[in-house]
Amino acid sequence: MRLIVGLGNPGPRYARNRHNIGFLGIDEIARVHRASPFRRRFQGEAAEVVLGTERAILLKPQTFMNESGRAVAEAQRFYKIALGDVIVLHDELDLPPAKLRVKLGGGNAGHNGLRSITASCGNDYRRVRLGIGHPGDKAQVHAYVLNDFGKAEEPWVEDLCRAVADHAPLLAAGEDASFQNKVHLAMADRGWDDVKTVARGGPSKN
């Protein structure tokens, strides 16, 4: 059993924010793999899905970002899921737009959702870092992550979430390197191998 968590803020106001790309990825996994309907559980919205040969719980905490760990800890305890089988999808300022990296443990880089999960559960969970780029000025970060993706960004966001969903069985199987490589190749095939960040206008294709 895996617990796959997407990070974001609840409600329509935040639905298309850059900070909510974790929710978008979870929704696409659920759609592609025909998960059960999401229902309110564990201070979040949870669904069950089979990814390849692995059963997984998909979770979108509804506690707001900085309290995400409460929902994750509750689901983890209920299903008795080892911390190494918890996978968290989240936005990553330090990766270029449309890029993805998978890592186990590590620092939280100022991400309030990761900080909350680490405080509630421990640090050695797997992170799927979904690159959104950096606005170029630390003072702009708060507004940048809490603004919606621009029209020019939507195509790569959709393609990245679809690639994550298509190859999610590899992630569930613990084949992180293969998953990362498959997503990278899929994005390159779709022409998203060189996306530049424009501080005020958001990421755009070079």
C-alpha positions in Angstrom: 0.0 0.0 0.0 1.3 3.5 -0.9 0.1 6.8 0.3 0.4 9.4 -2.5 -0.2 12.9 -1.4 -0.7 16.1 -3.5 0.0 19.4 -1.8 -2.2 22.5 -2.3 -4.7 24.8 -0.7 -8.4 23.8 -0.7 -11.2 25.7 -2.4 -11.9 27.2 -5.9 -9.9 30.4 -5.1 -6.6 28.4 -5.1 -7.5 25.7 -7.6 -5.2 26.8 -10.4 -2.5 28.4 -8.3 1.1 27.4 -9.0 1.2 26.2 -5.3 -1.5 23.7 -6.2 0.3 21.7 -8.8 0.4 18.8 -6.4 -3.4 18.6 -6.3 -3.5 18.8 -10.1 -1.1 15.9 -10.4 -3.2 13.8 -8.0 -6.4 14.6 -9.9 -4.8 13.4 -13.1 -3.6 10.2 -11.6 -7.1 9.6 -10.3 -8.6 10.3 -13.7 -6.1 8.2 -15.8 -6.2 5.2 -13.5 -9.9 5.4 -12.7 -9.6 5.8 -8.9 -12.7 5.6 -6.7 -14.5 8.9 -6.1 -12.8 11.3 -3.7 -14.5 11.5 -0.3 -13.8 13.4 2.8 -11.4 11.5 5.1 -8.3 12.2 7.1 -8.9 15.9 7.1 -8.6 15.8 3.4 -10.1 14.2 0.3 -9.0 10.6 -0.3 -9.5 8.0 -3.1 -8.4 4.5 -3.7 -6.6 3.4 -6.8 -4.5 0.5 -8.3 -1.3 1.5 -10.0 0.1 -1.5 -11.8 0.2 -4.1 -9.1 0.2 -1.7 -6.2 -2.8 -0.4 -4.2 -2.5 3.3 -3.3 -4.4 5.9 -1.4 -4.5 9.3 -3.1 -4.8 12.2 -0.6 -5.4 15.9 -1.0 -5.2 17.5 2.5 -7.9 20.1 3.0 -6.1 21.8 6.0 -4.4 24.5 4.0 -0.7 24.0 3.1 1.0 24.8 6.4 -1.1 22.1 8.2 -0.8 19.3 5.6 1.1 17.0 8.0 -2.1 16.5 10.1 -3.9 14.9 7.2 -0.9 12.8 6.1 -0.2 11.5 9.6 -3.8 10.5 10.1 -4.0 8.6 6.8 -0.6 7.0 7.5 -1.6 5.8 10.9 -4.9 4.4 9.7 -3.4 2.3 7.0 -0.2 1.6 8.9 1.9 2.8 5.9 5.7 3.0 6.3 7.1 6.5 5.9 9.1 5.3 2.9 5.9 4.4 1.2 4.6 7.9 1.5 5.0 9.9 -1.7 4.4 13.7 -1.8 3.8 15.7 -5.0 4.6 19.4 -4.5 5.6 22.5 -6.4 9.3 23.3 -6.5 10.7 26.8 -7.1 14.2 25.6 -7.4 13.5 23.5 -10.6 12.8 25.0 -14.0 9.2 24.9 -15.2 8.1 21.5 -16.6 10.9 19.6 -14.9 10.6 16.9 -12.3 12.8 15.3 -9.8 12.2 12.5 -7.3 14.1 12.4 -4.0 14.0 10.6 -0.6 14.1 12.9 2.4 16.2 16.0 2.4 15.5 19.6 3.2 12.2 21.4 2.9 13.6 24.5 1.1 11.1 26.8 2.9 8.1 24.8 1.7 5.4 25.0 4.4 3.6 21.8 3.3 6.8 19.7 3.5 7.8 21.3 6.8 4.4 20.3 8.2 4.7 16.7 7.0 8.2 16.4 8.3 7.1 17.7 11.7 4.1 15.3 11.9 5.5 12.2 10.3 9.3 12.4 9.9 11.6 13.3 7.1 12.3 10.1 5.1 9.3 10.2 2.7 9.6 10.4 -1.1 9.1 13.7 -2.8 8.1 14.3 -6.4 9.3 17.8 -7.1 7.3 19.5 -9.8 9.2 22.4 -11.2 7.4 25.8 -11.5 10.4 28.0 -11.8 11.4 31.0 -9.7 10.2 34.5 -10.2 13.7 35.8 -9.9 13.2 37.9 -6.8 12.7 36.4 -3.3 10.2 39.2 -2.5 7.9 38.0 -5.3 7.8 34.4 -4.3 4.6 34.6 -2.1 2.6 36.3 -4.9 4.1 34.0 -7.5 3.1 30.7 -5.9 -0.4 32.0 -4.9 -1.2 33.3 -8.4 -2.8 31.1 -11.1 -0.8 29.6 -13.9 -0.9 31.8 -16.9 -2.4 30.8 -20.2 1.1 30.2 -21.6 1.8 27.8 -18.8 -1.3 25.7 -18.9 -0.2 23.4 -21.7 3.0 22.3 -20.0 1.2 22.0 -16.7 -1.3 19.7 -18.3 1.4 17.7 -20.1 3.5 17.3 -16.9 0.5 16.1 -14.9 -0.4 13.7 -17.6 3.1 12.3 -17.8 3.2 11.8 -14.0 -0.1 10.0 -14.3 0.9 7.8 -17.2 4.0 6.6 -15.4 2.6 6.5 -11.8 2.8 2.7 -11.7 6.6 3.0 -11.8 6.5 5.5 -8.9 4.2 3.2 -6.9 6.6 0.2 -7.6 9.5 2.2 -6.2 11.2 2.5 -9.5 11.9 6.2 -9.0 14.8 6.6 -11.5 12.7 4.9 -14.3 9.7 7.1 -13.4 11.8 10.2 -13.5 13.3 9.3 -16.8 10.0 8.4 -18.5 8.5 11.7 -17.4 11.5 13.6 -18.7 11.4 11.8 -22.1 7.6 12.4 -22.4 8.1 16.1 -21.7 10.9 16.3 -24.2 8.8 14.6 -26.8 6.1 17.3 -26.3 8.7 20.0 -26.8 9.0 21.1 -23.1 12.7 20.4 -22.6 13.6 24.1 -22.6 11.1 26.3 -20.7 12.3 29.7 -19.4 11.0 31.6 -16.4 9.9 35.1 -17.0 9.6 36.8 -13.6 6.4 38.8 -14.2 4.8 36.8 -17.0 5.5 33.3 -15.7 7.3 30.5 -17.5 7.2 30.4 -21.3 8.6 28.3 -24.0 12.0 29.4 -25.3 
